[in-house]
Amino acid sequence: WLAMCIFGIFLVVALFFAMLPVGMGLLLLLPVFSGAVYASYRDIFMGS
């Protein structure tokens, strides 16, 4: 669960900096975040 806490803290910081340029950073952050969540889900629940 420590890895998920660190990932969550990183996400909050990344979302903050993505919102600084009037939300335009979200155009890059949201697809990257979606891929990261998908990869972590597969790693946790599907095994390797």
KOLMARMI-438263 format. One record per atom (N, C-alpha, C, O): atom name; x, z, y. Coordinates in nm, 2 decimals. Example, Ala and Ser with C-alpha at 12.3 -4.5 7.8 and 13.67 -1.06 7.14 Angstrom:
2
['N', [1.32, 0.78, -0.57]]
['CA', [1.23, 0.78, -0.45]]
['C', [1.32, 0.78, -0.33]]
['O', [1.42, 0.85, -0.33]]
['N', [1.28, 0.71, -0.22]]
['CA', [1.37, 0.71, -0.11]]
['C', [1.29, 0.79, 0.00]]
['O', [1.34, 0.80, 0.11]]
REM end
This chain:
48
['N', [0.08, 0.00, -0.12]]
['CA', [0.00, 0.00, 0.00]]
['C', [0.09, 0.00, 0.12]]
['O', [0.04, -0.04, 0.23]]
['N', [0.21, 0.04, 0.11]]
['CA', [0.30, 0.04, 0.23]]
['C', [0.32, -0.10, 0.28]]
['O', [0.33, -0.12, 0.40]]
['N', [0.34, -0.20, 0.19]]
['CA', [0.36, -0.34, 0.23]]
['C', [0.24, -0.39, 0.31]]
['O', [0.25, -0.46, 0.40]]
['N', [0.12, -0.35, 0.26]]
['CA', [0.00, -0.39, 0.33]]
['C', [-0.01, -0.33, 0.47]]
['O', [-0.06, -0.39, 0.57]]
['N', [0.03, -0.20, 0.49]]
['CA', [0.03, -0.14, 0.62]]
['C', [0.13, -0.21, 0.71]]
['O', [0.10, -0.23, 0.83]]
['N', [0.25, -0.24, 0.66]]
['CA', [0.34, -0.31, 0.75]]
['C', [0.29, -0.45, 0.78]]
['O', [0.30, -0.49, 0.90]]
['N', [0.22, -0.52, 0.69]]
['CA', [0.16, -0.65, 0.72]]
['C', [0.06, -0.63, 0.82]]
['O', [0.05, -0.72, 0.91]]
['N', [-0.03, -0.53, 0.82]]
['CA', [-0.13, -0.51, 0.91]]
['C', [-0.08, -0.48, 1.05]]
['O', [-0.13, -0.53, 1.15]]
['N', [0.03, -0.40, 1.06]]
['CA', [0.09, -0.37, 1.19]]
['C', [0.15, -0.50, 1.25]]
['O', [0.14, -0.52, 1.37]]
['N', [0.22, -0.58, 1.16]]
['CA', [0.27, -0.71, 1.21]]
['C', [0.16, -0.80, 1.26]]
['O', [0.18, -0.87, 1.36]]
['N', [0.05, -0.80, 1.19]]
['CA', [-0.06, -0.88, 1.23]]
['C', [-0.12, -0.84, 1.37]]
['O', [-0.15, -0.93, 1.45]]
['N', [-0.13, -0.71, 1.39]]
['CA', [-0.18, -0.66, 1.52]]
['C', [-0.09, -0.70, 1.63]]
['O', [-0.13, -0.75, 1.74]]
['N', [0.04, -0.69, 1.61]]
['CA', [0.14, -0.73, 1.71]]
['C', [0.14, -0.88, 1.74]]
['O', [0.14, -0.92, 1.85]]
['N', [0.13, -0.96, 1.63]]
['CA', [0.12, -1.10, 1.64]]
['C', [0.00, -1.15, 1.71]]
['O', [0.00, -1.24, 1.80]]
['N', [-0.12, -1.08, 1.68]]
['CA', [-0.24, -1.12, 1.75]]
['C', [-0.23, -1.08, 1.90]]
['O', [-0.28, -1.16, 1.98]]
['N', [-0.17, -0.97, 1.94]]
['CA', [-0.15, -0.94, 2.08]]
['C', [-0.07, -1.05, 2.15]]
['O', [-0.11, -1.09, 2.26]]
['N', [0.04, -1.09, 2.09]]
['CA', [0.12, -1.19, 2.16]]
['C', [0.06, -1.33, 2.16]]
['O', [0.08, -1.41, 2.25]]
['N', [-0.03, -1.35, 2.06]]
['CA', [-0.10, -1.48, 2.05]]
['C', [-0.21, -1.49, 2.16]]
['O', [-0.24, -1.60, 2.21]]
['N', [-0.26, -1.37, 2.20]]
['CA', [-0.37, -1.37, 2.30]]
['C', [-0.31, -1.38, 2.44]]
['O', [-0.39, -1.41, 2.54]]
['N', [-0.18, -1.36, 2.46]]
['CA', [-0.12, -1.36, 2.60]]
['C', [-0.14, -1.49, 2.67]]
['O', [-0.18, -1.49, 2.78]]
['N', [-0.11, -1.60, 2.60]]
['CA', [-0.13, -1.73, 2.67]]
['C', [-0.28, -1.78, 2.67]]
['O', [-0.31, -1.89, 2.62]]
['N', [-0.37, -1.70, 2.71]]
['CA', [-0.51, -1.72, 2.71]]
['C', [-0.57, -1.77, 2.58]]
['O', [-0.65, -1.86, 2.57]]
['N', [-0.52, -1.71, 2.47]]
['CA', [-0.57, -1.73, 2.34]]
['C', [-0.52, -1.86, 2.27]]
['O', [-0.56, -1.89, 2.16]]
['N', [-0.44, -1.94, 2.34]]
['CA', [-0.39, -2.06, 2.28]]
['C', [-0.30, -2.04, 2.16]]
['O', [-0.28, -2.12, 2.08]]
['N', [-0.23, -1.92, 2.16]]
['CA', [-0.15, -1.89, 2.05]]
['C', [-0.22, -1.87, 1.92]]
['O', [-0.17, -1.88, 1.81]]
['N', [-0.35, -1.85, 1.93]]
['CA', [-0.44, -1.83, 1.81]]
['C', [-0.45, -1.97, 1.73]]
['O', [-0.47, -1.97, 1.61]]
['N', [-0.43, -2.08, 1.80]]
['CA', [-0.44, -2.21, 1.73]]
['C', [-0.32, -2.22, 1.63]]
['O', [-0.34, -2.29, 1.53]]
['N', [-0.21, -2.15, 1.65]]
['CA', [-0.10, -2.15, 1.56]]
['C', [-0.11, -2.03, 1.46]]
['O', [-0.08, -2.04, 1.35]]
['N', [-0.15, -1.92, 1.52]]
['CA', [-0.15, -1.79, 1.44]]
['C', [-0.26, -1.79, 1.33]]
['O', [-0.23, -1.75, 1.22]]
['N', [-0.38, -1.84, 1.35]]
['CA', [-0.48, -1.83, 1.26]]
['C', [-0.46, -1.91, 1.13]]
['O', [-0.48, -1.86, 1.02]]
['N', [-0.41, -2.03, 1.13]]
['CA', [-0.38, -2.10, 1.01]]
['C', [-0.26, -2.04, 0.93]]
['O', [-0.26, -2.03, 0.81]]
['N', [-0.16, -1.99, 1.01]]
['CA', [-0.05, -1.92, 0.94]]
['C', [-0.10, -1.79, 0.87]]
['O', [-0.06, -1.76, 0.76]]
['N', [-0.18, -1.72, 0.94]]
['CA', [-0.24, -1.59, 0.89]]
['C', [-0.32, -1.62, 0.77]]
['O', [-0.32, -1.55, 0.67]]
['N', [-0.40, -1.72, 0.77]]
['CA', [-0.49, -1.76, 0.66]]
['C', [-0.40, -1.79, 0.53]]
['O', [-0.44, -1.75, 0.42]]
['N', [-0.30, -1.86, 0.55]]
['CA', [-0.20, -1.89, 0.44]]
['C', [-0.14, -1.77, 0.39]]
['O', [-0.12, -1.76, 0.27]]
['N', [-0.10, -1.68, 0.48]]
['CA', [-0.04, -1.55, 0.43]]
['C', [-0.13, -1.47, 0.35]]
['O', [-0.10, -1.41, 0.25]]
['N', [-0.26, -1.46, 0.40]]
['CA', [-0.36, -1.38, 0.32]]
['C', [-0.39, -1.44, 0.19]]
['O', [-0.40, -1.37, 0.09]]
['N', [-0.40, -1.58, 0.18]]
['CA', [-0.42, -1.65, 0.06]]
['C', [-0.30, -1.62, -0.04]]
['O', [-0.33, -1.59, -0.16]]
['N', [-0.18, -1.63, 0.01]]
['CA', [-0.07, -1.61, -0.08]]
['C', [-0.06, -1.47, -0.13]]
['O', [-0.03, -1.44, -0.24]]
['N', [-0.09, -1.37, -0.04]]
['CA', [-0.08, -1.23, -0.08]]
['C', [-0.20, -1.20, -0.18]]
['O', [-0.18, -1.12, -0.28]]
['N', [-0.31, -1.26, -0.16]]
['CA', [-0.42, -1.24, -0.26]]
['C', [-0.39, -1.29, -0.39]]
['O', [-0.41, -1.23, -0.50]]
['N', [-0.33, -1.41, -0.40]]
['CA', [-0.29, -1.47, -0.53]]
['C', [-0.18, -1.39, -0.59]]
['O', [-0.19, -1.37, -0.72]]
['N', [-0.09, -1.33, -0.52]]
['CA', [0.02, -1.25, -0.57]]
['C', [-0.04, -1.12, -0.63]]
['O', [0.01, -1.08, -0.73]]
['N', [-0.13, -1.06, -0.56]]
['CA', [-0.18, -0.93, -0.60]]
['C', [-0.28, -0.94, -0.72]]
['O', [-0.27, -0.87, -0.82]]
['N', [-0.38, -1.04, -0.71]]
['CA', [-0.48, -1.04, -0.80]]
['C', [-0.47, -1.14, -0.91]]
['O', [-0.52, -1.12, -1.02]]
['N', [-0.39, -1.25, -0.89]]
['CA', [-0.37, -1.35, -0.99]]
['C', [-0.25, -1.33, -1.07]]
['O', [-0.23, -1.39, -1.18]]
['N', [-0.15, -1.25, -1.03]]
['CA', [-0.03, -1.23, -1.10]]
['C', [0.07, -1.35, -1.06]]
['O', [0.03, -1.44, -0.98]]
['N', [0.18, -1.35, -1.13]]
['CA', [0.27, -1.46, -1.10]]
['C', [0.30, -1.54, -1.22]]
['O', [0.38, -1.64, -1.21]]
REM end
